[in-house]
Amino acid sequence: MEKLRSIEELIDALKRLPSIGSKSAERMAFALLNFQQDDLDDLANKISSIKKKVHPCPICGLYTENAICSICNDPERTDELIIVVAKPNDIIGFEQLANFHGRYHVLGGLVGTTSLTKISDLNIDSLIERINKEKTKELIIATNPNIEGETTALYLAKLLEDIPVKVTRIGYGVAMGSQIDYVDSLTLHKSLEGRKEIK
Ligand SMILES: [Zn+2]
C-alpha cells in the first residue's frame, strides 16, 4: 500500500502516548479514518481543550477543573495525614480505600539519577509550607518501590529532619520495581498498615 504522509504523521503523533507502540498507533490511525467528520472534530476539540480546563491544584498538585481540588476542599478530611506521591494517578488506589481520610501531595516527579526532573522542579517547597501551616502529623511517602522512589523517600526524610512531622514509608505488599498506579487497593491497604518510620 502507498505510504501516505498524513497517516504516517498521525501514527508518529499517537506513538507519543504511553503504552502505544507502532502497531497500536497504526490501528488507531486507520480506525480514525472510519470516524464521521463530526466525531473527529469532537475528539480533536476534547484533546486540544484539556489543558485549558484541567490544571494542577495549587495546594496538592492533583488535577482539577476548579480553583482548588475536591480533596483539598473537603472539610471531612484531616490535615494531619498526607500521602506523598510522584504523580496524580498514583492516588487512585488509595482513594478506593475506605479507611483513608487524609490528604495528598503530588511531587511531580522523583529524585534520582535517571530522572530528567530536577529537584528544584519538584513540589517540595509547597509540601514544607503545608506541613508548617496545616500542622501535619504524619507524611506517608508512597513513591514507587524502586531506586528513584527510595531515593526520593530518603531525600525527603533528610530534608524534614528538623521539622516536627513523622515521616513513614509504605511497607510490605508493594513489591520492589512495581508501579503504584498499577497496584490494587488491597495491596495498598496492606502497604499502608505496614508502613515504616524513616524519620
Ligand atoms: Zn488539592
Boltz pocket constraint, residues with backbone or C-beta under 6 A from the ligand:
constraints:
  - pocket:
      binder: B
      contacts: [[A, 57], [A, 58], [A, 59], [A, 60], [A, 61], [A, 62], [A, 68], [A, 69], [A, 70], [A, 71], [A, 72], [A, 73]]
      max_distance: 6.0
